[in-house]
Amino acid sequence: MRTAIFPGAFDPVTNGHLDLVKRMTGLFDEVIVAVIRGREKSTMFTCEERIELFREAVKELPNVEVEMLEGLTVEFAKNRGAVAIVRGIRGGGDFEYEFDMALMNRKMAPSIESVYLMTNHEYIYVSASRVREVSQLGYDVDGLVPDHVRAAIRERVGLQA
């Protein structure tokens, strides 16, 4: 089985993330979305909430699992028998960062490939940090995130549904 890991904070999951996961399902037998447990003080949603929001978003995709990632992504990938770590690329700045990370991952696990998918043009400007920022300023994020995530954000920032 060809398993891919898609790591990230996903705070919150965006339609851009979902587009990438859907495309991954055509390339790999199994996709594991690895939600990184980070410093909860700096996130909009806890790790557990982010996992549940992503699970709800991919519930119709049979070959996608959502798990918590603690520690190094490359170790997580090795432990799951993954053949690839997949990252979305919006532009040159993303590539520079991801390229450096891929070199380190290759050093630690030469059998795991780093795979980059270009973000769909309609989501090129969407990032979770921008979604958090505009929602906290009271702007609607309709079309940027799945509907259930939009509702969770609005509740979190104290806006009417």
Residue frames as a rotation matrix with the C-alpha (Angstrom) as fourth column:
MET 1
0.580 0.815 0.000 0.00
0.815 -0.580 0.000 0.00
0.000 0.000 -1.000 0.00
ARG 2
-0.448 -0.696 0.561 1.30
0.688 -0.669 -0.281 3.45
0.571 0.260 0.779 -0.94
THR 3
0.489 0.579 -0.652 0.73
0.871 -0.365 0.329 5.74
-0.047 -0.729 -0.683 2.03
ALA 4
-0.276 -0.512 0.813 1.28
0.455 -0.815 -0.359 9.50
0.847 0.271 0.458 2.04
ILE 5
-0.111 0.159 -0.981 1.48
0.946 -0.284 -0.153 11.83
-0.303 -0.945 -0.119 5.02
PHE 6
0.003 0.173 0.985 0.01
0.473 -0.868 0.151 15.33
0.881 0.465 -0.084 4.76
PRO 7
-0.222 -0.173 -0.960 1.29
0.975 -0.051 -0.216 17.21
-0.011 -0.984 0.180 7.83
GLY 8
-0.485 -0.004 0.875 0.22
0.199 -0.974 0.105 20.61
0.852 0.225 0.473 9.08
ALA 9
-0.980 0.189 -0.064 -1.32
0.003 -0.308 -0.951 22.60
-0.199 -0.933 0.301 11.89
PHE 10
-0.575 0.801 0.167 -4.58
0.491 0.174 0.854 23.02
0.655 0.572 -0.493 9.94
ASP 11
-0.348 0.374 -0.859 -5.71
0.838 -0.287 -0.464 25.81
-0.420 -0.882 -0.214 12.24
PRO 12
0.174 0.719 0.673 -8.23
-0.433 0.670 -0.603 25.84
-0.885 -0.186 0.428 10.68
VAL 13
-0.454 -0.161 0.877 -8.61
0.620 0.649 0.440 23.41
-0.640 0.743 -0.195 7.78
THR 14
-0.288 0.296 -0.911 -9.24
-0.538 -0.837 -0.101 25.41
-0.792 0.461 0.400 4.60
ASN 15
0.805 0.588 0.079 -10.77
-0.214 0.411 -0.886 24.56
-0.553 0.697 0.457 1.25
GLY 16
0.386 -0.768 -0.510 -7.23
-0.861 -0.103 -0.498 24.68
0.330 0.632 -0.701 -0.12
HIS 17
-0.544 -0.539 0.644 -6.20
-0.758 0.644 -0.101 21.89
-0.360 -0.543 -0.759 2.26
LEU 18
0.154 0.709 0.688 -9.22
-0.209 0.704 -0.678 19.84
-0.966 -0.039 0.257 1.22
ASP 19
0.820 0.092 -0.565 -8.48
-0.563 -0.047 -0.825 20.32
-0.103 0.995 0.013 -2.46
LEU 20
-0.163 -0.966 -0.201 -4.97
-0.948 0.210 -0.239 18.96
0.273 0.151 -0.950 -1.90
VAL 21
-0.506 0.010 0.862 -6.24
-0.512 0.801 -0.310 15.94
-0.694 -0.598 -0.400 0.06
LYS 22
0.595 0.784 0.178 -8.78
-0.264 0.399 -0.878 15.09
-0.759 0.476 0.445 -2.64
ARG 23
0.630 -0.437 -0.642 -6.04
-0.727 -0.042 -0.685 15.22
0.273 0.898 -0.345 -5.26
MET 24
-0.425 -0.828 0.364 -3.77
-0.904 0.409 -0.126 13.05
-0.045 -0.383 -0.923 -3.09
THR 25
0.059 0.512 0.857 -6.40
-0.449 0.780 -0.436 10.31
-0.892 -0.359 0.276 -2.93
GLY 26
0.940 0.260 -0.220 -5.90
-0.298 0.316 -0.901 9.80
-0.165 0.912 0.375 -6.66
LEU 27
0.324 -0.913 -0.247 -2.15
-0.710 -0.062 -0.701 9.42
0.625 0.402 -0.669 -6.23
PHE 28
-0.759 -0.607 0.236 -1.88
-0.579 0.464 -0.670 7.27
0.297 -0.646 -0.703 -3.11
ASP 29
-0.391 0.597 -0.700 -3.73
0.321 0.802 0.504 4.28
0.863 -0.027 -0.505 -1.66
GLU 30
0.426 0.461 -0.779 -3.94
0.891 -0.064 0.449 5.91
0.157 -0.885 -0.438 1.76
VAL 31
-0.163 -0.410 0.897 -3.57
0.114 -0.911 -0.396 9.51
0.980 0.037 0.196 2.90
ILE 32
0.165 0.149 -0.975 -2.90
0.978 0.104 0.181 10.28
0.128 -0.983 -0.128 6.54
VAL 33
0.364 0.014 0.931 -3.57
0.012 -1.000 0.010 13.87
0.931 0.007 -0.364 7.51
ALA 34
-0.070 -0.521 -0.851 -1.16
0.918 0.300 -0.259 14.49
0.391 -0.799 0.457 10.39
VAL 35
0.681 0.399 0.614 -2.39
0.131 -0.892 0.433 17.33
0.720 -0.214 -0.659 12.59
ILE 36
-0.325 -0.938 -0.117 0.59
0.400 -0.024 -0.916 18.77
0.857 -0.345 0.383 14.40
ARG 37
0.694 0.418 -0.586 0.17
0.697 -0.184 0.694 19.27
0.182 -0.889 -0.419 18.11
GLY 38
-0.208 -0.752 0.625 1.70
0.441 -0.643 -0.626 22.64
0.873 0.146 0.466 18.78
ARG 39
-0.952 -0.095 -0.291 1.59
0.301 -0.463 -0.834 25.27
-0.055 -0.881 0.469 21.43
GLU 40
-0.222 0.972 0.077 -2.13
0.960 0.204 0.192 25.40
0.171 0.117 -0.978 22.11
LYS 41
-0.050 0.184 -0.982 -1.88
0.557 -0.811 -0.180 29.00
-0.829 -0.556 -0.062 23.36
SER 42
-0.620 -0.310 -0.721 -1.20
-0.315 -0.744 0.590 30.26
-0.719 0.592 0.363 19.85
THR 43
-0.940 0.309 0.148 -3.92
0.290 0.490 0.822 28.31
0.182 0.815 -0.550 18.03
MET 44
-0.483 0.859 0.171 -7.57
-0.788 -0.511 0.344 29.13
0.383 0.031 0.923 17.40
PHE 45
0.685 0.708 -0.174 -8.56
-0.604 0.685 0.406 25.50
0.407 -0.173 0.897 17.95
THR 46
0.211 -0.582 0.785 -7.03
-0.695 0.475 0.539 22.81
-0.687 -0.660 -0.304 20.14
CYS 47
-0.772 -0.547 -0.323 -5.34
-0.623 0.553 0.553 19.89
-0.124 0.629 -0.768 18.42
GLU 48
-0.736 0.551 0.393 -8.31
0.390 0.820 -0.419 17.66
-0.553 -0.155 -0.819 19.24
GLU 49
0.254 0.852 -0.457 -10.73
0.015 -0.476 -0.879 20.22
-0.967 0.217 -0.134 17.75
ARG 50
-0.084 -0.369 -0.926 -8.62
-0.903 -0.365 0.228 20.53
-0.422 0.855 -0.302 14.60
ILE 51
-0.960 -0.234 0.154 -8.59
-0.173 0.928 0.329 16.75
-0.220 0.289 -0.931 14.22
GLU 52
-0.342 0.912 0.226 -12.38
0.530 0.386 -0.755 16.59
-0.776 -0.138 -0.615 14.56
LEU 53
0.318 0.434 -0.843 -12.91
-0.390 -0.750 -0.533 19.47
-0.864 0.499 -0.069 12.12
PHE 54
-0.457 -0.549 -0.700 -10.66
-0.870 0.113 0.479 17.77
-0.184 0.828 -0.529 9.54
ARG 55
-0.901 0.167 0.400 -12.30
0.150 0.986 -0.072 14.36
-0.406 -0.004 -0.914 10.09
GLU 56
0.086 0.989 -0.119 -15.70
0.263 -0.138 -0.955 15.91
-0.961 0.051 -0.272 9.42
ALA 57
0.206 -0.054 -0.977 -14.35
-0.733 -0.670 -0.117 17.53
-0.649 0.740 -0.178 6.25
VAL 58
-0.518 -0.523 -0.677 -12.99
-0.844 0.441 0.305 14.24
0.139 0.730 -0.670 4.82
LYS 59
-0.317 0.406 0.857 -15.62
-0.516 0.684 -0.516 11.81
-0.796 -0.606 -0.007 6.09
GLU 60
0.756 0.646 -0.105 -16.71
-0.406 0.338 -0.849 10.98
-0.513 0.684 0.518 2.53
LEU 61
0.306 -0.737 -0.602 -13.17
-0.825 0.110 -0.555 10.05
0.475 0.666 -0.574 1.46
PRO 62
0.959 0.268 -0.095 -12.65
-0.192 0.857 0.479 6.35
0.209 -0.441 0.873 2.30
ASN 63
0.505 -0.830 -0.237 -8.86
0.731 0.558 -0.393 6.27
0.458 0.025 0.888 2.10
VAL 64
-0.141 -0.513 0.847 -8.15
-0.123 -0.839 -0.529 9.29
0.982 -0.179 0.056 4.33
GLU 65
0.362 0.148 -0.920 -7.32
0.865 0.314 0.391 9.11
0.347 -0.938 -0.015 8.03
VAL 66
0.347 -0.247 0.904 -6.72
-0.256 -0.953 -0.162 12.03
0.902 -0.175 -0.394 10.37
GLU 67
0.512 -0.285 -0.810 -4.28
0.775 0.560 0.293 11.58
0.370 -0.778 0.508 13.26
MET 68
0.960 -0.278 -0.026 -2.34
-0.216 -0.798 0.562 13.66
-0.177 -0.534 -0.826 15.75
LEU 69
0.469 -0.883 -0.024 1.35
0.468 0.271 -0.841 14.20
0.749 0.383 0.541 15.05
GLU 70
0.928 -0.356 0.106 3.72
-0.282 -0.488 0.826 14.72
-0.242 -0.797 -0.553 17.95
GLY 71
0.182 -0.938 0.294 7.43
0.214 0.329 0.920 14.86
-0.960 -0.105 0.261 17.24
LEU 72
-0.602 -0.561 -0.568 9.14
-0.428 -0.373 0.823 14.79
-0.674 0.739 -0.015 13.88
THR 73
0.420 0.782 -0.461 7.05
-0.796 0.074 -0.600 14.36
-0.435 0.619 0.654 10.75
VAL 74
-0.035 -0.510 -0.859 9.67
-0.838 0.483 -0.253 12.11
0.544 0.712 -0.445 9.18
GLU 75
-0.933 -0.254 0.255 9.56
-0.358 0.725 -0.588 9.75
-0.036 -0.640 -0.767 12.19
PHE 76
-0.129 0.974 0.189 5.75
-0.501 0.101 -0.860 9.72
-0.856 -0.205 0.474 12.02
ALA 77
0.424 0.256 -0.869 6.00
-0.906 0.114 -0.409 8.85
-0.006 0.960 0.280 8.32
LYS 78
-0.556 -0.693 -0.458 8.50
-0.652 0.706 -0.276 6.04
0.515 0.145 -0.845 8.95
ASN 79
-0.841 0.243 0.483 6.30
-0.303 0.528 -0.794 4.60
-0.448 -0.814 -0.370 11.71
ARG 80
0.200 0.980 -0.017 3.30
-0.469 0.080 -0.880 4.54
-0.860 0.184 0.475 9.35
GLY 81
-0.186 -0.355 0.916 5.25
0.558 0.730 0.395 2.96
-0.809 0.584 0.062 6.48
ALA 82
0.732 0.521 -0.438 4.68
0.018 -0.658 -0.753 6.01
-0.681 0.543 -0.491 4.29
VAL 83
0.157 -0.649 0.745 6.36
0.965 0.261 0.024 6.44
-0.210 0.715 0.667 0.93
ALA 84
-0.364 -0.238 0.900 5.84
0.594 -0.804 0.028 10.20
0.717 0.545 0.434 0.78
ILE 85
-0.273 0.304 -0.913 5.35
0.678 -0.612 -0.407 13.40
-0.682 -0.730 -0.039 2.73
VAL 86
-0.154 0.337 0.929 3.13
0.907 -0.324 0.268 15.71
0.391 0.884 -0.256 0.70
ARG 87
-0.387 0.007 -0.922 3.08
0.520 -0.824 -0.224 19.48
-0.762 -0.566 0.315 0.95
GLY 88
0.599 0.620 0.507 1.12
0.793 -0.371 -0.483 22.12
-0.111 0.692 -0.714 -0.88
ILE 89
-0.562 -0.805 -0.191 3.01
0.714 -0.588 0.381 24.94
-0.419 0.078 0.905 -2.57
ARG 90
0.586 0.779 -0.223 1.40
0.596 -0.601 -0.533 28.35
-0.549 0.179 -0.816 -3.12
GLY 91
0.949 -0.309 0.059 4.49
-0.193 -0.721 -0.665 30.15
0.248 0.620 -0.744 -4.40
GLY 92
0.281 -0.950 -0.138 8.25
-0.023 0.137 -0.990 30.53
0.959 0.282 0.017 -4.30
GLY 93
-0.190 -0.336 0.922 8.43
-0.878 -0.363 -0.313 31.34
0.440 -0.869 -0.226 -0.60
ASP 94
0.686 0.491 0.537 6.66
-0.669 0.716 0.199 28.09
-0.287 -0.496 0.819 0.26
PHE 95
0.885 -0.340 -0.318 9.04
0.051 0.749 -0.660 26.15
0.463 0.568 0.681 -1.98
GLU 96
-0.007 -0.954 0.301 12.20
-0.442 -0.267 -0.856 27.55
0.897 -0.139 -0.419 -0.39
TYR 97
-0.077 0.051 0.996 11.05
-0.994 0.071 -0.081 26.54
-0.075 -0.996 0.046 3.09
GLU 98
0.797 0.499 0.339 9.80
-0.479 0.865 -0.147 23.12
-0.367 -0.046 0.929 1.96
PHE 99
0.673 -0.624 -0.397 12.96
-0.178 0.384 -0.906 22.41
0.718 0.680 0.147 -0.05
ASP 100
-0.298 -0.802 0.518 15.15
-0.743 -0.147 -0.653 22.93
0.600 -0.580 -0.552 3.02
MET 101
0.099 0.427 0.899 12.87
-0.892 0.438 -0.110 20.68
-0.440 -0.791 0.425 5.06
ALA 102
0.936 0.276 -0.218 12.92
-0.350 0.786 -0.510 18.01
0.030 0.553 0.832 2.35
LEU 103
0.191 -0.948 -0.256 16.73
-0.429 0.154 -0.890 17.92
0.883 0.280 -0.377 2.41
MET 104
-0.483 -0.322 0.814 16.70
-0.873 0.103 -0.477 17.27
0.070 -0.941 -0.331 6.15
ASN 105
0.457 0.737 0.498 13.97
-0.723 0.634 -0.274 14.64
-0.518 -0.235 0.823 5.80
ARG 106
0.795 -0.209 -0.570 15.94
-0.363 0.590 -0.722 12.89
0.487 0.780 0.393 3.04
LYS 107
-0.289 -0.944 0.158 18.98
-0.660 0.077 -0.748 12.76
0.694 -0.320 -0.645 5.32
MET 108
-0.477 0.157 0.865 16.89
-0.819 0.277 -0.502 11.15
-0.318 -0.948 -0.003 8.08
ALA 109
0.037 0.568 0.822 14.77
0.017 0.822 -0.569 8.85
-0.999 0.035 0.020 5.89
PRO 110
-0.714 -0.472 -0.517 16.11
-0.442 -0.268 0.856 8.45
-0.543 0.840 -0.018 2.33
SER 111
-0.870 0.384 0.310 13.27
0.490 0.742 0.458 6.11
-0.054 0.550 -0.833 1.30
ILE 112
0.115 0.944 -0.310 10.53
0.804 -0.272 -0.529 8.69
-0.583 -0.189 -0.790 1.96
GLU 113
-0.497 -0.248 0.832 9.96
0.799 -0.506 0.326 11.10
0.340 0.826 0.449 -0.91
SER 114
-0.472 0.389 -0.791 8.93
0.206 -0.824 -0.527 14.72
-0.857 -0.412 0.309 -0.54
VAL 115
-0.456 0.443 0.772 6.08
0.882 0.106 0.460 15.43
0.122 0.890 -0.439 -2.95
TYR 116
-0.751 0.178 -0.636 4.84
0.052 -0.944 -0.326 18.92
-0.659 -0.278 0.699 -3.74
LEU 117
-0.162 0.763 0.626 1.44
0.986 0.147 0.077 19.73
-0.033 0.630 -0.776 -5.17
MET 118
-0.944 -0.088 0.319 0.77
0.150 -0.973 0.174 23.16
0.295 0.211 0.932 -6.57
THR 119
-0.557 0.777 -0.294 -2.20
0.267 -0.168 -0.949 24.81
-0.787 -0.607 -0.114 -4.92
ASN 120
-0.054 0.664 0.746 -5.23
0.998 0.048 0.030 25.19
-0.016 0.746 -0.665 -7.16
HIS 121
-0.706 -0.333 0.625 -5.35
0.465 -0.884 0.054 28.76
0.534 0.328 0.779 -8.50
GLU 122
0.190 0.861 0.472 -8.63
0.049 -0.489 0.871 29.52
0.980 -0.143 -0.135 -6.73
TYR 123
0.916 0.121 -0.382 -6.98
0.366 0.139 0.920 28.86
0.165 -0.983 0.083 -3.34
ILE 124
0.142 -0.975 0.171 -3.55
0.681 -0.030 -0.732 30.38
0.719 0.221 0.659 -4.00
TYR 125
-0.326 -0.231 0.917 -4.20
-0.282 -0.902 -0.327 33.28
0.903 -0.365 0.229 -1.62
VAL 126
0.690 0.690 0.218 -5.83
-0.446 0.169 0.879 31.19
0.570 -0.704 0.424 1.13
SER 127
-0.512 -0.753 -0.413 -3.84
-0.006 0.484 -0.875 30.28
0.859 -0.446 -0.252 4.21
ALA 128
0.166 0.568 -0.806 -5.02
0.818 0.377 0.434 29.20
0.550 -0.732 -0.402 7.64
SER 129
-0.528 -0.422 -0.737 -3.25
0.788 -0.568 -0.239 32.17
-0.318 -0.707 0.632 9.22
ARG 130
-0.960 0.232 0.156 -5.07
-0.123 -0.850 0.512 34.60
0.251 0.473 0.845 6.91
VAL 131
-0.128 0.954 -0.272 -8.37
0.254 0.297 0.920 32.89
0.959 0.049 -0.281 7.67
ARG 132
-0.011 0.065 -0.998 -7.72
0.995 0.103 -0.004 33.27
0.103 -0.992 -0.066 11.40
GLU 133
-0.837 -0.432 -0.335 -6.70
0.477 -0.877 -0.058 36.89
-0.269 -0.209 0.940 11.00
VAL 134
-0.812 0.544 0.211 -9.68
-0.232 -0.633 0.739 38.04
0.536 0.551 0.640 8.95
SER 135
0.022 0.859 -0.511 -12.18
0.456 0.446 0.770 36.07
0.890 -0.249 -0.382 11.02
GLN 136
-0.186 -0.155 -0.970 -10.85
0.980 -0.106 -0.170 37.59
-0.077 -0.982 0.172 14.25
LEU 137
-0.966 -0.127 -0.227 -11.40
0.104 -0.988 0.111 41.00
-0.238 0.084 0.968 12.67
GLY 138
-0.297 0.953 -0.063 -15.05
-0.157 -0.113 -0.981 40.08
-0.942 -0.282 0.183 12.09
TYR 139
-0.282 0.162 -0.946 -14.95
-0.950 -0.185 0.251 39.25
-0.134 0.969 0.206 8.38
ASP 140
0.670 0.622 0.406 -16.79
-0.514 0.782 -0.352 36.28
-0.536 0.027 0.844 6.92
VAL 141
-0.472 -0.882 0.020 -14.67
-0.659 0.368 0.656 33.38
-0.585 0.296 -0.755 5.68
ASP 142
0.504 0.747 0.433 -17.40
-0.142 0.567 -0.812 31.85
-0.852 0.348 0.391 3.53
GLY 143
0.968 -0.102 -0.227 -15.84
-0.210 0.159 -0.965 30.04
0.135 0.982 0.133 0.57
LEU 144
0.115 -0.991 0.074 -12.44
-0.842 -0.137 -0.521 29.79
0.526 -0.002 -0.850 2.23
VAL 145
-0.857 -0.303 0.417 -13.28
-0.500 0.684 -0.532 26.96
-0.124 -0.664 -0.737 4.63
PRO 146
-0.673 0.673 -0.307 -15.89
0.426 0.692 0.582 24.17
0.604 0.261 -0.753 4.74
ASP 147
0.043 0.816 0.576 -19.26
-0.190 -0.560 0.807 25.26
0.981 -0.144 0.131 6.13
HIS 148
0.766 0.269 -0.584 -18.86
0.455 0.415 0.788 23.38
0.454 -0.869 0.195 9.44
VAL 149
-0.229 -0.910 -0.345 -15.47
0.969 -0.182 -0.166 25.03
0.088 -0.372 0.924 9.96
ARG 150
-0.562 0.129 0.817 -16.95
0.133 -0.961 0.243 28.45
0.817 0.245 0.523 9.17
ALA 151
0.538 0.837 0.100 -19.61
-0.039 -0.094 0.995 27.84
0.842 -0.539 -0.018 11.85
ALA 152
0.538 -0.413 -0.735 -16.95
0.831 0.406 0.380 26.76
0.141 -0.815 0.562 14.38
ILE 153
-0.584 -0.773 0.248 -14.86
0.737 -0.633 -0.236 29.86
0.339 0.045 0.940 13.62
ARG 154
-0.236 0.575 0.783 -17.84
-0.089 -0.815 0.572 32.17
0.968 0.065 0.243 13.96
GLU 155
0.790 0.509 -0.343 -18.70
0.242 0.255 0.936 30.60
0.564 -0.822 0.078 17.30
ARG 156
0.183 -0.828 -0.531 -15.09
0.978 0.206 0.015 30.84
0.097 -0.522 0.847 18.48
VAL 157
-0.788 -0.547 0.282 -14.77
0.544 -0.834 -0.096 34.53
0.288 0.078 0.954 17.62
GLY 158
-0.565 0.613 -0.552 -18.25
0.483 -0.296 -0.824 35.37
-0.668 -0.733 -0.129 18.90
LEU 159
-0.848 0.308 -0.431 -20.04
-0.521 -0.630 0.575 36.17
-0.095 0.713 0.695 15.63
GLN 160
0.147 0.964 0.222 -23.63
-0.662 0.263 -0.702 35.34
-0.735 -0.044 0.677 14.71
ALA 161
-0.500 -0.274 0.821 -23.98
0.268 0.853 0.448 32.17
-0.823 0.444 -0.353 12.61
